[in-house]
Amino acid sequence: MEYNQYIIQSEWQVTTRLFTSFQGKANKTRKFAQVKRMLSPKDPRLATKSSDSKSIKKAADKEKPAPAKISNLNQIEIKKMEKDRVGLFFEHNMQLGPPYHIIIDTNFINFSIQYKLDIFQCMMDCLLAKCIPCVTDCVVAELEKMGQKYRLALKLTKDPRFQRLHCSHKGTYADDCLVDRVKQNRCYIVATNDKDLKRRIRKIPGVPIMYIAGHKYQIERISDDLGNI
C-alpha cells in the first residue's frame, strides 16, 4: 500500500515538472515572437523609405529658383531716395528746423478727426523729426463758435502737447491771423486743407504747407518763388 502511494506521488511530481517546463518554453516563444515583430534599423524596407524621402527633398530643391548671380557690378541699380521736401525749404529758409513748429487751422483738425489720424504721430511720420503743433487763440475761438458738433476738435486743442499762440488783436478772422503771423515769423509750417488759405500761403516764399491726402500727412512741393525771400 505504501509502495503504491510512493509511485503515485513520484508520477505526480514528474507530470508537474513537465508542465512547468513546457509553460516556460511557451512564455519564451511568446517573447521571442514579440521581439521578432520589431523591425531592425538595417531592414531594407526602412532603407527604401529613407531613399524615397531623400529623392523627394532633392526634387523639391530642384524646383526652387536659383538666386540670380550678378556678374557685373554695373548691372546693380542704385535707387536714390527722394530728398526731404522740408529740407529743400530749409535751404532757402534758415528759420525752419527741427523741432518743427506747425500752425494748425480748424479745417486740418476736423479732417484729422474725420480720417482718425493721430496728429502727433502722423506729423512725425511725415517730417521724420520732432514736431510741435501750434494753435492760435483765433482758431480756438472759431471752434468754440461752431458748437457741439466740433467739441472733440476743441478738446483736442487743449491737449498739453499743443503750443498755444496768444493773439493780441480782436475780431480777426482765423485765416487772416495765420497769414499775418506767418509773414512776421517764417519759422512755421502751416497745416491746412483749405484751398483759399493754401493759395494765400503760397504767396509767402519759404513757408511749407502740410495737408492731408490719401489718409496721411504730406508736404506740398517747393514753390518757384523762393528766390524772392
PyMOL commands that set and color helices and strands:
alter all, ss='L'
color gray80, all
select helices_A, chain A and resi 2-37+44-63+73-75+85-92+106-114+119-127+137-145+148-157+174-184+195-202+226-228
alter helices_A, ss='H'
color red, helices_A
select strands_A, chain A and resi 100-104+131-136+163-165+188-191+209-213+216-219
alter strands_A, ss='S'
color yellow, strands_A
deselect
rebuild
show_as cartoon
